[in-house]
C-alpha cells in the first residue's frame, strides 16, 4: 500500500513538508475532499471490536463531522478488477495471507492447548496421592520426562534470525480481498472430561506432542524461501509492530517450552507435585495467547463485499456521492485525478501513491486522537529537487505495489543514487558489478516492471462527470432506517469507534504480549 518507507524518509530529510493540523476538520472549512473509500472502509472495519457494524458507524460519524465543518466530500472506491501491473504484489499478498492464516492457526491451537493444560494441572492437584502417582508412573514409562530439545531448537532459530526474515503481512496485505467469510470469535475451550489416571496421562502426552508439532511448524515457516522474500509494505512503526508480533509468537513458544520442562523435571521427583511456578506461567501464557490469537484473527478477517455495500449505503444517505472506479483503476488514482483537475482540494487516504501523482494528501482522518497530517506531493518533489521523471524513479526504488526494491537499497541510498545518476537504468549500470546490490529477478524483468510502473504513475484516469460528483441531498429517514437496521440507533454520537485507529490499524498492542 503506497511507497515503502516514504513518510519516515520525509520526516528525516524534509520534515517541513509534513503539515500537522491539530484543529483537524475545523481547519478545512469550505474545502472539498475526495476520500479513498476502499482504504478508509478497511481502516474502519479493522479499527474496533465495540460493535459488529462499527464501519457503518464510523462512516456516519465522519460524514456528520464533515457536514458540521462545512466540508463537502466525494467518496471513490476501487474498481472490481486487479491491475496486471500489480501481479507480483498480489502474489506476494496471497503468500502473506497464507502465512498469517498459518500463524493464526498455531496460536488458536496454543490457546486451546494451554487451557487444557491448566485444567489438567488443576486436576492433578485435586487427585488423591495414589492416583496422582499412577499418572506419573504412566508418564515415566512413556519417556514423557525425557529431555525435550524443541525449545532449544527454536531458541537457536530466533538467535539466528534477529531481524526475522519472516513477518506477518502488513495490514494492507490482508485487506483487499472481497467475499471473505468473517471469522467467529475465539470460543472458550471446553474443559476436558477426565475419568481416570490413564486418560489424564494420555491427555498430557497429546498436549506435549501438540506443542512439539507447533515448534516444528514455526521452524519450517522461518526457513521457507518463498516466505522469506515477503517485504514489509507500511511506513515506519506499523511495520515494526508486525515484526514484533512475529517475535512475540516465537517467544511465547519458548515460554511454553519452559513450562513443559518444569513439568518434565517434576516427574523425576520422588513425590510429584505440580510446580506453583508452572501454574502461574500457564495462566500468564493463556492471557498472552488469547491476545495474540485475537490479533491474528483480526488480520484474517478481511472486509467483505457487504462491508463495502453497507458503507456506500450510509454515505449516500448522508449526502456523499460514491463513485466506483472502472476496471483496474484504484481509488487513490481516481481521487488524485479529481483533485489535480481542480474539482476538489485534497485526497483523503493513507496511501502514499497519492504523493507520486503529486496531489495533496490528508492522512489520519479516522485517527481522532491525532492531528491531521497534510502532505503535498508537489511540495515533496520540489523539496527533493527532482525532475518529474527522477521523482517517479526514486519512489520506484523505494518499492511500490508495482515495483520491487533492490537489495540493500534503502530510502537514503535510493535518493543518493537518483541524485547522482538520474534514472533507474543508470543506477543499475552503476551497481552492476557490486554484489551488495542485487535484484530478486533478472534486470530485464525488473526494468519491464519499472516501465509499467512509470506508465501507471504518468497516466491519470478520466475524471467522472460533474453530475456524478455533485453532492446528494441528505435523506434523514434513510439514515434513521440504516442506523436501526445496523442496530446503531441507540449509540451516542460521541461513541469514538474511530479512535482505535490512532497509530495502530488493528487496535491491538503486540508490545504488551
C-alpha positions in Angstrom: 0.0 0.0 0.0 1.8 3.0 -1.2 5.5 3.8 -1.3 7.6 1.8 1.3 9.3 3.9 3.9 8.3 7.2 2.3 6.9 9.0 5.3 9.9 8.2 7.6 12.2 9.4 4.9 10.4 12.7 4.5 10.4 13.2 8.3 14.2 12.9 8.2 15.0 14.8 5.0 12.4 17.4 4.6 10.1 17.5 7.7 8.7 20.9 6.7 6.5 19.2 4.0 4.6 17.3 6.8 1.9 19.7 8.0 0.2 18.7 11.2 -3.2 20.1 11.7 -4.3 19.8 15.4 -7.6 21.6 14.6 -8.4 18.7 12.3 -11.6 19.2 10.2 -12.2 22.7 11.6 -9.2 23.9 9.6 -10.8 22.7 6.3 -13.9 24.9 6.4 -15.3 25.3 2.9 -13.0 22.8 1.3 -13.9 19.8 -0.8 -12.2 16.5 -0.3 -12.1 13.2 -2.2 -12.0 10.2 0.1 -10.3 6.9 -0.7 -13.4 4.9 0.2 -11.8 1.4 -0.1 -8.9 2.2 2.2 -10.9 4.1 4.8 -13.6 1.4 4.9 -10.8 -1.1 5.6 -9.5 1.2 8.4 -12.9 1.4 10.0 -13.5 -2.3 9.6 -10.3 -3.2 11.5 -10.5 -0.4 13.9 -12.7 -1.6 16.7 -14.5 -4.5 18.3 -17.1 -2.4 20.0 -19.9 -3.2 17.5 -20.2 -5.6 14.6 -21.2 -2.7 12.3 -18.7 -0.2 13.5 -17.6 0.5 9.9 -21.1 1.9 9.3 -21.0 4.0 12.5 -17.5 5.2 11.5 -18.7 6.5 8.2 -21.8 8.0 9.8 -19.7 9.9 12.3 -17.2 11.1 9.7 -20.0 12.3 7.4 -21.7 14.1 10.3 -18.4 15.9 11.2 -17.8 16.9 7.6 -21.2 18.5 7.5 -20.6 20.3 10.8 -17.4 21.8 9.5 -18.8 22.8 6.1 -16.7 20.3 4.1 -18.1 18.7 1.0 -16.9 15.2 0.0 -16.8 12.7 -2.7 -16.0 9.0 -1.9 -14.3 6.8 -4.5 -13.8 3.1 -4.4 -11.5 0.7 -6.2 -12.6 -0.9 -9.4 -13.6 -4.6 -9.2 -10.6 -5.9 -11.3 -7.0 -6.2 -10.2 -4.3 -4.5 -12.3 -1.9 -6.8 -14.2 0.8 -4.3 -13.2 0.4 -5.5 -9.6 0.7 -9.2 -10.5 3.8 -9.8 -8.3 2.4 -7.7 -5.5 -0.8 -9.6 -5.5 1.1 -12.9 -5.5 3.1 -11.6 -2.5 -0.1 -10.6 -0.7 -1.6 -14.1 -1.2 1.5 -15.7 0.2 1.4 -13.2 3.1 -2.2 -14.1 3.8 -1.4 -17.8 3.8 1.4 -17.1 6.3 -0.9 -15.1 8.6 -3.5 -17.9 8.5 -0.9 -20.5 9.4 0.4 -18.4 12.3 -3.2 -17.7 13.5 -4.0 -21.4 13.5 -0.9 -22.1 15.5 -1.9 -19.5 18.1 -5.5 -20.9 18.2 -4.1 -24.3 18.9 -1.8 -23.0 21.6 -4.7 -21.2 23.3 -6.7 -24.5 23.4 -3.7 -26.5 24.5 -2.8 -24.1 27.3 -6.4 -24.2 28.5 -6.4 -28.0 28.5 -3.0 -28.0 30.2 -4.2 -25.7 33.0 -7.3 -27.9 33.6 -5.1 -31.0 33.6 -2.7 -29.5 36.2 -5.6 -28.5 38.4 -7.0 -32.0 38.1 -3.6 -33.4 39.1 -3.5 -31.2 42.2 -7.0 -32.4 43.1 -6.3 -36.2 42.7 -5.6 -38.4 45.7 -1.9 -39.2 46.0 -2.2 -42.9 44.8 -3.9 -41.8 41.6 -1.6 -38.9 41.0 1.4 -41.3 41.3 -0.3 -43.6 38.8 -0.4 -40.8 36.3 3.3 -40.0 37.0 4.1 -43.7 36.6 2.4 -43.8 33.1 4.2 -40.7 32.0 7.6 -42.0 33.2 7.0 -45.2 31.2 6.5 -43.3 28.0 9.6 -41.1 28.4 7.5 -38.0 29.0 10.2 -36.8 31.3 13.0 -37.3 28.7 14.8 -34.2 27.7 12.9 -32.1 25.2 15.1 -30.2 22.6 12.1 -28.4 20.9 12.6 -25.2 22.8 16.3 -25.2 22.4 16.0 -25.7 18.6 13.5 -22.8 18.3 15.7 -20.6 20.5 18.6 -21.2 18.1 16.3 -20.2 15.2 15.4 -16.9 17.0 19.0 -16.1 17.7 20.0 -16.7 14.1 17.1 -14.6 12.8 17.3 -11.5 15.0 15.8 -9.4 12.2 13.2 -12.1 11.5 13.1 -12.6 7.7 9.5 -13.9 8.0 6.9 -11.5 9.1 3.1 -11.4 9.2 1.9 -9.2 6.4 1.4 -5.5 6.9 -2.2 -4.7 7.3 -2.8 -3.8 3.7 -1.8 -7.4 2.7 -5.0 -8.8 4.2 -7.4 -6.1 3.2 -8.4 -6.0 -0.4 -10.0 -9.5 -0.9 -13.8 -9.3 -1.1 -16.1 -12.1 -0.2 -14.0 -13.4 2.6 -16.1 -15.1 5.3 -15.8 -13.4 8.6 -14.2 -15.4 11.4 -16.2 -16.1 14.5 -14.9 -15.1 17.9 -12.4 -17.4 19.5 -14.6 -19.8 21.5 -13.9 -20.5 25.2 -12.5 -24.1 25.2 -14.5 -26.8 27.0 -12.5 -28.4 29.9 -11.6 -32.0 29.1 -13.5 -34.8 30.8 -11.0 -36.9 32.7 -12.3 -40.1 34.4 -9.1 -41.9 35.3 -5.3 -41.8 35.5 -4.8 -43.2 32.0 -7.0 -40.6 30.4 -5.2 -37.8 32.2 -1.7 -39.1 31.3 -2.7 -39.6 27.7 -4.1 -36.0 27.5 -0.8 -34.6 28.9 1.1 -36.6 26.3 -1.0 -35.4 23.5 -0.8 -31.8 24.6 3.0 -32.1 24.8 3.1 -33.6 21.3 0.9 -30.8 20.0 3.4 -28.3 21.4 6.3 -30.1 19.7 4.4 -30.1 16.4 3.8 -26.4 16.6 7.5 -25.8 17.2 8.2 -27.8 14.0 5.7 -25.6 12.1 7.3 -22.4 13.3 10.8 -23.6 12.4 9.5 -24.6 8.9 7.9 -21.2 8.5 11.2 -19.4 9.4 13.1 -21.3 6.7 10.6 -21.3 3.9 12.3 -19.4 0.9 9.1 -18.1 -0.6 8.1 -16.6 2.7 11.5 -15.1 3.5 11.0 -12.9 0.4 8.0 -11.2 1.8 8.7 -7.5 2.3 7.1 -5.1 4.7 4.9 -2.5 3.0 4.0 0.1 5.5 5.8 3.2 6.7 7.6 3.2 10.0 6.1 1.9 13.2 3.3 -0.4 11.8 6.0 -2.4 10.1 7.9 -2.7 13.4 4.7 -3.8 15.2 4.2 -6.5 12.6 7.8 -7.8 13.2 7.2 -7.7 16.9 4.0 -9.8 16.7 6.1 -12.5 15.0 8.9 -12.3 17.5 6.3 -12.5 20.3 4.9 -15.7 18.8 8.3 -17.3 18.9 8.9 -16.1 22.4 5.5 -17.4 23.6 6.5 -20.8 22.2 9.8 -20.6 24.2 7.9 -19.7 27.4 5.5 -22.6 26.8 8.5 -24.9 26.4 9.8 -23.9 29.8 6.5 -24.9 31.3 6.8 -28.3 29.8 10.4 -28.5 31.0 9.2 -27.7 34.6 6.6 -30.5 34.4 9.0 -32.9 33.0 11.6 -32.2 35.7 8.9 -32.5 38.4 8.0 -36.0 37.3 11.5 -37.2 38.2 11.0 -36.2 41.8 10.1 -38.9 44.4 6.9 -37.1 45.3 5.3 -35.4 42.3 3.6 -32.0 42.7 2.6 -29.5 40.0 5.1 -26.7 40.4 3.4 -23.5 41.6 5.5 -21.5 39.1 4.1 -23.7 36.2 0.6 -22.8 37.2 1.4 -19.1 37.3 3.2 -19.3 34.0 0.3 -21.1 32.2 -2.1 -18.5 33.5 0.1 -15.7 32.1 0.6 -17.5 28.8 -3.2 -18.0 28.4 -3.7 -14.3 28.6 -0.9 -13.6 26.1 -2.0 -16.3 23.7 -5.6 -15.1 23.7 -4.5 -11.6 22.9 -2.2 -12.8 20.1 -4.9 -15.2 18.7 -7.3 -12.3 18.6 -4.8 -10.1 16.9 -4.2 -12.7 14.1 -7.9 -13.2 13.8 -8.4 -9.5 13.0 -5.7 -9.8 10.3 -7.5 -12.7 8.8 -11.0 -11.2 8.9 -11.0 -9.1 5.8 -13.8 -6.8 4.7 -16.5 -8.5 2.5 -18.5 -7.1 -0.4 -21.3 -6.5 2.2 -18.9 -4.3 4.2 -18.4 -2.0 1.2 -22.0 -2.1 0.3 -23.0 -1.1 3.8 -20.5 1.8 3.8 -21.8 3.1 0.4 -25.4 3.0 1.7 -24.8 5.1 4.7 -22.6 7.5 2.8 -25.2 8.1 0.1 -27.9 8.6 2.8 -25.7 11.2 4.4 -25.4 13.1 1.1 -22.0 12.0 0.0 -21.7 10.7 -3.6 -20.0 7.4 -4.1 -18.1 6.6 -7.3 -16.7 3.2 -8.1 -13.6 3.3 -10.4 -13.9 1.3 -13.5 -11.9 -1.8 -14.4 -8.5 -1.9 -12.8 -8.4 1.8 -11.7 -7.7 2.2 -8.0 -9.4 4.7 -5.7 -6.3 6.7 -4.9 -5.5 7.2 -8.6 -9.1 8.4 -9.4 -9.1 10.6 -6.3 -5.8 12.2 -7.3 -7.1 12.9 -10.8 -10.2 14.6 -9.4 -8.1 16.9 -7.2 -5.4 17.6 -9.8 -8.2 18.5 -12.3 -9.4 21.1 -9.9 -12.6 19.5 -8.7 -11.5 19.1 -5.1 -8.8 20.3 -2.7 -7.4 17.2 -1.1 -7.2 13.4 -1.3 -8.1 11.7 2.0 -6.2 8.4 2.2 -3.3 6.6 3.9 -1.9 5.5 0.5 1.3 7.4 -0.3 0.9 6.6 -4.0 -1.1 9.9 -3.9 2.2 11.7 -3.4 3.6 10.2 -6.5 0.8 11.7 -8.5 1.8 15.0 -6.8 -1.6 15.5 -5.3 -2.1 17.0 -1.8 -2.8 14.2 0.7 -4.6 14.2 4.1 -3.9 11.3 6.5 -5.2 10.4 9.9 -8.8 11.1 9.1 -10.0 8.2 11.2 -7.4 8.7 13.9 -9.5 11.1 16.0 -6.9 11.4 18.8 -4.2 12.6 16.4 -3.8 15.8 14.3 -4.5 15.5 10.6 -1.3 15.2 8.5 -1.3 17.1 5.2 1.4 16.4 2.6 1.6 17.9 -0.8 3.2 15.6 -3.4 4.2 18.6 -5.5 5.9 20.2 -2.5 7.7 16.9 -1.8 9.2 16.8 -5.3 10.2 20.4 -5.1 11.9 19.9 -1.7 13.8 16.8 -3.0 14.8 18.9 -6.1 14.0 16.2 -8.6 12.6 16.3 -12.1 9.2 14.6 -12.5 10.9 11.6 -14.1 13.6 11.3 -11.4 11.0 11.7 -8.7 9.0 8.7 -10.1 12.1 6.6 -10.4 13.1 7.5 -6.8 9.8 6.2 -5.4 10.1 3.1 -7.6 13.4 2.4 -6.0 11.8 2.7 -2.6 9.4 0.0 -3.5 5.7 0.2 -4.6 2.9 -2.1 -5.4 4.2 -2.1 -9.0 8.0 -2.4 -8.4 10.3 -4.4 -6.2 13.2 -3.0 -4.1 16.8 -3.6 -4.9 18.5 -5.5 -2.0 20.3 -3.2 0.4 19.0 0.0 -1.3 17.0 1.8 1.4 15.5 5.3 1.1 18.6 7.3 1.7 20.7 5.3 -0.7 17.9 5.3 -3.3 17.8 9.1 -3.1 21.6 9.4 -3.4 21.6 7.1 -6.4 18.9 9.1 -8.2 20.5 12.4 -7.4 23.8 11.1 -8.8 22.6 9.0 -11.7 19.2 10.5 -12.6 17.4 7.3 -13.6 17.0 3.7 -12.7 18.7 2.5 -15.8 21.8 4.5 -14.9 21.6 3.3 -11.3 21.6 -0.4 -12.5 24.6 0.2 -14.7 26.5 1.8 -11.8 25.8 -1.0 -9.4 26.0 -3.9 -11.9 29.4 -5.2 -10.6 28.6 -4.6 -6.9 27.3 -7.9 -5.4 25.9 -5.9 -2.4 23.1 -4.6 -4.5 21.1 -7.4 -6.2 17.7 -7.9 -7.8 15.4 -10.8 -7.0 14.5 -11.1 -10.7 16.5 -10.5 -13.9 17.4 -6.9 -14.8 15.3 -7.2 -17.9 12.3 -8.3 -15.9 12.9 -5.6 -13.3 13.1 -2.9 -16.0 9.9 -4.2 -17.5 8.2 -3.7 -14.1 9.7 -0.2 -13.9 8.4 0.8 -17.3 4.9 -0.4 -16.4 5.0 1.5 -13.1 6.2 4.6 -14.8 3.2 4.4 -17.1 0.9 3.9 -14.2 2.1 7.0 -12.4 2.1 9.0 -15.6 -1.5 8.2 -16.5 -4.3 9.7 -14.6 -7.8 8.1 -15.1 -10.6 10.1 -16.6 -12.5 12.3 -14.2 -16.2 11.4 -13.6 -18.9 13.8 -14.9 -19.9 16.7 -12.7 -23.3 15.1 -12.3 -21.7 12.0 -10.6 -19.6 14.2 -8.3 -22.4 16.5 -7.3 -23.4 16.4 -3.6 -26.5 14.4 -2.8 -29.4 15.6 -0.7 -29.2 14.0 2.8 -32.0 11.5 3.4 -32.8 11.8 7.1 -35.4 8.9 7.0 -33.0 6.6 5.2 -30.2 7.5 7.7 -32.5 6.6 10.6 -33.6 3.4 8.8 -30.0 2.3 8.3 -29.0 3.0 11.8 -31.9 0.9 13.1 -31.0 -1.8 10.6 -27.4 -2.0 11.8 -28.5 -1.7 15.5 -26.8 1.7 15.8 -29.7 4.0 16.6 -29.2 3.9 20.4 -25.5 4.6 20.3 -24.4 8.1 21.4 -22.9 10.3 18.7 -19.9 10.6 21.0 -19.0 6.9 20.8 -15.4 7.0 19.5 -15.2 3.9 17.4 -12.6 5.6 15.2 -10.2 6.4 18.0 -9.0 2.9 17.9 -7.1 3.6 14.7 -4.7 6.1 16.1 -1.3 4.6 15.2 -2.4 1.0 15.0 -4.7 -0.4 12.4 -5.7 -3.5 14.4 -6.3 -1.9 17.7 -4.0 -4.3 19.5 -0.8 -3.9 21.4 1.7 -6.6 20.4 4.4 -5.0 22.5 2.3 -5.8 25.6 2.1 -9.5 24.8 
